Amino acid sequence: MAGAFALDGIRVIDFGQYIAGPMAAMFLADQGADVIRVDPPGGPRWNTPANATWNRGKRSIVLELKKPEDLATAKQLIATADVVIENFRPGVMDRLGLGYAAMSAANPRLVYCALPGFGSDDPRAGLKAWEGVLGAATCAFSQRTGTPRVHPPVTHPVYSAIPFSSSYGAFLAAVSVAIALHARERSGAGQRIEVPLFDATFTAIGSRGLRYHKVKVPPQHFNWARQLQTKDGRWFMYVPGNKHFEDFVKAIGLADDRDAGASAQELGRRFDEVFKQRTALEWEAFCEKIGTEGGSCNSSAEWLKHPQALESKIIADFEDPELGPFRGPGITPRLSATPGAVRSPRPKLDAHRAEILSELKLRKPAAAGGNSTGKPMRGALEGIKVLDLCIILAGPTCGRTLAEFGADVVKIDSPHRSPVQSHNDINRAKRSILLDLKTPEGLKIFWQLVDQADVVLQNMRKGVADRLGIGYEAVKKRKPGIVYCSLNTFGQLGPYAMRPGHEQIAQAISGMQLRYGGGKPALAPYPVNDYGTGLLGAYAVALALLHRNKTGEGQHVDSALAYTATMLQSSLLQDYAGKKWDEPAGQEALGTGPLYRAYEARDGWLFLAAQEGELARCAELKDLASKSGADLERALEERIKGHAVDALVASLQKADIGAYRILLDSNALMDDPLVQSRGLSMTREHDEIGPITTTGPAPRLSRTPLVPGRPAPKPGSDAASILADIGMGGDVDRLLREHVIVMDGVSAIS
């Protein structure tokens, strides 16, 4: 009998430090895994209030791995575990005898997940990959004010306090572990997973890395999506994201100006004037009434008190042995039959030593099983069929991720929506059909596809799928074992659950825009909530499939952009007695202090990530090692200006100090031969439109490797094969004549 959690009975050994490892293990603990956290003497290497979030629901033991007796205990723990998570530099665990090669021999069912900064086969594997170093290497500090294809002039890097690389590493690790456990049920064998944080960041880069080589992208006209100041001095994010945009433009009196050909400058001026006539909350109510998208730009402190955050439970109140009562991030993703929970607060250091050691005496090492040869097997999700009804980025990213792991994903788009937005970015590895679900026969075909499906994905607002007759209850009635995944902006709970929204709204309401912009809100460099929500949706689906394997029971799972925005900020979102909101913010931010910030050199910028005393190891900077605070910062600014970036970075790296040239051009990053060799940038031929550059998948699984799949097909071009699956291959011509399906006329370029 399965427990109340999808990961009930799964034991995880968490060696993670800093962000990525602890966060990944937290996702597993929240869903019922028994996570044993292994810390060195003195505790976590980063003493941060965020550990109250990342280490919740775990048990604690302290081990000094340089001591033979503690090393032997670590080996015993791994030998009896289902999952290991570690994020040391490549080779560290191997040198201790705790790496995958050694431990899988003792435990063939082991799923071993490594989260290094740079991959084990990357020539940069030995570098200290602090978050700032990874940000420098992945264009995370480039200013972003427009759409992904608009690259405004960059005058200097902008430091973000949000750890994109580590967070995406954690997201992808959770997905990969859950899917590897699913594969283990079929094969009996574990495998090694590696998710380098550098590589993981390319999932966040996404559409910003998209480039058409032979086709001109349609020019962008006046951009109605913008931040506007309101009557009460607050900022408001408006996005023209749905069919009610025209109603909005008419209601605010700007339709005539637009239709008369007013210039972009004049429309912008009038738009600014109109928004100063109402307060931010009045504009929220106005947009909600019309059904269009808009949200106030809150601070993170305001988000922690926001009715939507609290009623959706993405923000909740907890107790912690160090912080006492605190408010912080809740559970994501959500599962209806196996809801996750924070089962216990962060443990005190070494609190569970006695019981863990006692259990080791009774717990037997895992037995070998299945395919233990180490050879690649079929795709981890081979045999799983997914219907993907989603649009834009978040939902289709969920489908793309499942496809990369081997699922057969059928992408259903409307023949009345052209172009298929972001098609070439997020619909690779899928089959495509343009099916009119508003026709009786189109709906009939949908239900026949459901009969063969394991998973249905949709990213409509709460209630919309139900009104269309294809919501969870209707699908469940037809197919009781279905895993039905809903992804949207605000989730299924709370006063905003019915509101529409996009990436910009999630960034606005959760505090991300105000932090990044400072005085005026600004968008983060990447659409991080969209892609992150797609990954967390895939994690939810994988958990639900694990539960279904045990019980035969399907369920409704969901996640939301606002939930992802909260988790991306989990290093900052803890409110407790004495809390200070003092993280770097604004477009002038360069870092957190003299030893962790961007510096301008003679021919560009570099990021320095040094620890106290390390400068003494670098010949060019060692005479500054005795300075501190503002004196050190001024001295470093002056000294670094006189050096060439590459020469100084090489010297710092040779001294084992974190440093990297700051990259600001995403096209140059995507053209980097090393990035291309790792499959993170792929240039391939697409139907009818020639070569296109996109990002590629990041996780590496030893036995069920991910494949990027074929390039996104011409929209609708797989109708014949999809219809043949349900015995309607001979009906293609008739369905085309009756306009139930379409194969031509819908653009793949947006």
QUISUL-V770006 format. One line per field, one symbol per residue. phi: phi as a letter, one per 20 degrees, with the letter a starting at -180 (. if undefined). psi: psi as a letter, one per 20 degrees, with the letter a starting at -180 (. if undefined). burial: # if it has 24 or more other C-alpha atoms within 12 Angstrom, else .. Layout:
phi = ???
psi = ???
burial = ???
This chain:
phi = .feecfdgnedcddefcmdffgffffgffgdofeddeddfgnngfdecgfffefdfmddcbdcefeegffffffffgffddecccbcefgnffffemdffgffffebfefddddcffdffdefegeffdfgffffffcmfdefcccfgeedfgdeafdfdfeefffffgfgfffgffffffffffedndeaedccffgfgffffflffefbeecdffgfeegeffaecedgenedcddceebfegffffffendffgffengfgfffffffgfffeecfffffgffffffnedabfeeefffffdfgffffemfdbdcdcfdemfbdafeebfdcfecffaeeafgffgmfdgffffffffdeegfefamfdfnfgdfggdfnedcddeecmdffffgffffffeofeddeddffedcefflgfeddfmdddcecefeegfffffgfffggeedccdbcefgnffffencfgffffffcgefddddcbedndcnfegeefacgffffffeofffffengdgbfffcffffffffffffffffffffffgecmeeaecbbbgfffgfffeffdecdbfnfcecfgbnfdfdrdrfebaecedfcqccddcddgnfgfedgfcffefeeblfffffffgfffgedfgfffffffffemdfaafeecdfffffefgffffemeccdcfdgmcmfcecfcfefcdfdcffcfmfggfggnfdgfffffgdmdfedgfffffemfccdcndfedc
psi = pqaiqhkpipppoojqrdggghgghghgghjiqooopoqrpiaqhonqhihhghjqjrqpqppoiipghhhhgghgghhjrhqppqlrqphghghijjrggghhhhnijpooopmrgqqhjpijhiqomrghghghikkijqqoibrhipnqpphqqoppipngggghggghgggggghhhghhhhhiqarpppnphgghhhhhgdihippphippppqpapoiorpqprhjirqpoppmjaijghhghghjkigggghikqrhggggghggggijiqrghhhghghgghjrpqqqorrhhhhijphggghijiprprqqighbpqpaqbpqaqpghmprqoiqrpqqpjhjgghghghhhhpqqqqqqbnkiiqqarqhjpippppojrrcggghhgggghhhjiqopooorpiiopropkgigjjqjrqppopniiqghghggghhhhhiqhpppqlrqphghghijkaghgghhhnhjqoopppagiaiqrijhiqrraghgghghiigghghhcgpqqqrhqmhhghhhgghghggggghhgghhhijparpqqrqhhgghghhjiihmpprpjppnjqqqriipiairhjmrqqpahkaqqppnqrpihhiiogijhiihirrbhggggggggghhiqqghgggggghhjlppqqpopiohghghiphggghjjippoqpqpijbppprrrqgqophhmqqpirqqprppiijgghghhhkkkhijggghghjkhrqiqipqjp.
burial = ...#####################################..##....###############.#....#..###################.#..######.##################...#.#########################.....#########################################################...........#######...#########..#..##..#.#...#........##.###..#..#.##.##.###.#################.###.#########..#..#########################..#..##.......##.....#.#..######.################################.#.###################....#..###.###############.#....###..##..###############..#######################.##############################...########################......###################..#######...##..#.##..##......##.###..#..#.#.#######.#############.###...##.#######.#..#..#############################.##........#..##..#####..#####
